[in-house]
């Protein structure tokens, strides 16, 4: 380093530079700081390395032989912000990149970009920069959902930290910025709409069959109601009565469907699959569907890999998934926009029967089914795989067929505790937080099991079911607003017939 001569003093005064950088300054031993009126008053002899002196806005450090200065107001030797980024930003939606300008300057050197994101950033956005302009391109909600399922976003609460950092090779300027991108907010709502449907099941009063001399409780109709305004259900159409061949029982008709799989919709089509004939105890292996906006009977979609009843349906809006429902763990799936037979998706960890499923558009979750040992399980529908544990139920539930999910909560309403005694309690899971279910904080006005569940983006519906005795068929439709945990169920309207063991679904009128 060069001694601070009169010539160098004049040069520094003219261009505003100094003779030592901050790294060198920090290398000196700390001593007390003295204040002087001007350069001429600085001591020229008996100097100690690390001695400090202040003249106006400049700090001077001695190396034992001379003085070297640092401008305190302009931070000449260190990079400084020309355009400082804000402390927080929010990504508006999954299709709109966030653009941030973070510009630093230095008096005489080119700066190096050392900016970086927290661990979660790589799974939520792609980052590029052109000089001081940074572009954060959000990844899709589906993509983020896969990473959540893989356990890669444990450090994120819907945001991440990005540190803007510029260096001259020795010194740097940096700022931590919080960027919010809660992809859950941008998930498309699936499995619901402004029409709620109840397919098939059993009705009361029974229809007398003069040929057989017996009462028939099988219900072959489809009921619907408007989910946006209270009112009673009306007829939409009926099941297909012409198809045969179901799981070893040739000649059987699909005009019945008890304990089928529902909650499979993309808003335009609504599917249900399998079920049993209550009168003959035969098992159906067909998948049927409706176009939600068109009043008509169902059409045949395809066949499952195996017939049965008590299957649980769920969908991400693209794939429809059905648990086996018997003593097997297999999950079947189809693509909703097409027609055709089901394929193997993977396996559940445990047998699940007479439960239901729901989805936030990424995770497809099944509730506990028929045993205390059965917890909530889920898959990410975009990727074929076996199910993994989501969490434990509040209580084990048989006949837990009444379920609905939006982009935040998956809700189970009613069921029974031991195969006979109906209950009224409601429990829920939070899709973004793997863990045990919680009590909703309010209950259905009546105990019921084998009720059908459906809903829209904000409201879940419990439709019909059996009373506490297991003998009474119910007609009430109850609505639960899902925007606040603990909201009470309210009387929304009635089904067209007293009804239980049907399957719920939802879609749009247009």
Rosetta blueprint (number, residue, H / E / L):
1 X L
2 X L
3 X L
4 X L
5 X L
6 X H
7 X H
8 X H
9 X H
10 X H
11 X H
12 X H
13 X H
14 X H
15 X H
16 X L
17 X L
18 X L
19 X L
20 X L
21 X L
22 X H
23 X H
24 X H
25 X H
26 X H
27 X H
28 X L
29 X L
30 X L
31 X L
32 X L
33 X E
34 X E
35 X E
36 X L
37 X L
38 X L
39 X H
40 X H
41 X H
42 X L
43 X L
44 X L
45 X L
46 X L
47 X L
48 X L
49 X L
50 X L
51 X L
52 X E
53 X E
54 X E
55 X E
56 X L
57 X L
58 X E
59 X E
60 X E
61 X E
62 X E
63 X L
64 X L
65 X L
66 X L
67 X E
68 X E
69 X E
70 X E
71 X E
72 X L
73 X L
74 X L
75 X L
76 X L
77 X L
78 X L
79 X L
80 X E
81 X E
82 X E
83 X E
84 X L
85 X L
86 X L
87 X L
88 X E
89 X E
90 X E
91 X L
92 X L
93 X L
94 X L
95 X L
96 X L
97 X L
98 X E
99 X E
100 X E
101 X E
102 X L
103 X E
104 X E
105 X E
106 X L
107 X L
108 X L
109 X L
110 X L
111 X L
112 X E
113 X E
114 X L
115 X L
116 X E
117 X E
118 X L
119 X L
120 X L
121 X H
122 X H
123 X H
124 X H
125 X E
126 X E
127 X E
128 X E
129 X E
130 X E
131 X L
132 X L
133 X E
134 X E
135 X E
136 X E
137 X E
138 X E
139 X L
140 X L
141 X H
142 X H
143 X H
144 X H
145 X H
146 X H
147 X H
148 X H
149 X H
150 X L
151 X L
152 X L
153 X L
154 X L
155 X L
156 X L
157 X L
158 X L
159 X E
160 X E
161 X E
162 X E
163 X E
164 X E
165 X E
166 X E
167 X E
168 X L
169 X L
170 X L
171 X L
172 X E
173 X E
174 X E
175 X E
176 X E
177 X E
178 X E
179 X E
180 X E
181 X L
182 X L
183 X H
184 X H
185 X H
186 X H
187 X L
188 X L
189 X L
190 X L
191 X L
192 X L
193 X L
194 X L
195 X E
196 X E
197 X E
198 X E
199 X E
200 X L
201 X L
202 X E
203 X E
204 X E
205 X E
206 X E
207 X E
208 X E
209 X E
210 X L
211 X L
212 X L
213 X L
214 X E
215 X E
216 X E
217 X E
218 X E
219 X L
220 X L
221 X E
222 X E
223 X E
224 X E
225 X E
226 X E
227 X L
228 X L
229 X L
230 X L
231 X L
232 X L
233 X L
234 X E
235 X E
236 X E
237 X E
238 X E
239 X L
240 X L
241 X L
242 X L
243 X L
244 X L
245 X L
246 X E
247 X L
248 X L
249 X E
250 X L
251 X L
252 X L
253 X L
254 X L
255 X L
256 X L
257 X L
258 X E
259 X L
260 X L
261 X E
262 X E
263 X E
264 X E
265 X E
266 X L
267 X L
268 X L
269 X E
270 X E
271 X E
272 X E
273 X E
274 X L
275 X L
276 X E
277 X L
278 X L
279 X L
280 X L
281 X L
282 X L
283 X E
284 X L
285 X L
286 X E
287 X E
288 X E
289 X E
290 X E
291 X E
292 X L
293 X L
294 X L
295 X L
296 X L
297 X L
298 X L
299 X E
300 X E
301 X E
302 X E
303 X E
304 X L
305 X L
306 X L
307 X L
308 X L
309 X L
310 X L
311 X L
312 X L
313 X E
314 X E
315 X E
316 X L
317 X L
318 X L
319 X E
320 X E
321 X E
322 X E
323 X E
324 X L
325 X L
326 X L
327 X L
328 X L
329 X L
330 X E
331 X E
332 X E
333 X E
334 X E
335 X E
336 X L
337 X L
338 X L
339 X L
340 X L
341 X L
342 X L
343 X E
344 X E
345 X E
346 X E
347 X E
348 X L
349 X L
350 X L
351 X L
352 X L
353 X L
354 X L
355 X L
356 X L
357 X E
358 X E
359 X E
360 X L
361 X L
362 X L
363 X E
364 X E
365 X E
366 X E
367 X L
368 X L
369 X L
370 X L
371 X L
372 X L
373 X L
374 X L
375 X L
376 X E
377 X E
378 X E
379 X E
380 X E
381 X L
382 X L
383 X L
384 X L
385 X L
386 X L
387 X L
388 X E
389 X E
390 X E
391 X E
392 X L
393 X L
394 X L
395 X L
396 X L
397 X L
398 X E
399 X L
400 X L
401 X L
402 X L
403 X E
404 X E
405 X E
406 X L
407 X L
408 X L
409 X E
410 X E
411 X E
412 X E
413 X E
414 X L
415 X L
416 X E
417 X L
418 X L
419 X L
420 X L
421 X L
422 X E
423 X E
424 X E
425 X E
426 X E
427 X E
428 X E
429 X E
430 X E
431 X L
432 X L
433 X L
434 X L
435 X L
436 X L
437 X L
438 X E
439 X E
440 X E
441 X E
442 X E
443 X E
444 X E
445 X E
446 X E
447 X E
448 X E
449 X E
450 X L
451 X L
452 X E
453 X E
454 X E
455 X E
456 X L
457 X L
458 X L
459 X E
460 X E
461 X E
462 X E
463 X E
464 X E
465 X E
466 X E
467 X L
468 X L
469 X L
470 X L
471 X L
472 X L
473 X E
474 X E
475 X E
476 X E
477 X E
478 X E
479 X E
480 X E
481 X E
482 X L
483 X L
484 X L
485 X L
486 X L
487 X L
488 X L
489 X L
490 X E
491 X E
492 X E
493 X E
494 X E
495 X E
496 X E
497 X E
498 X E
499 X E
500 X E
501 X L
502 X L
503 X E
504 X E
505 X E
506 X E
507 X E
508 X L
509 X L
510 X L
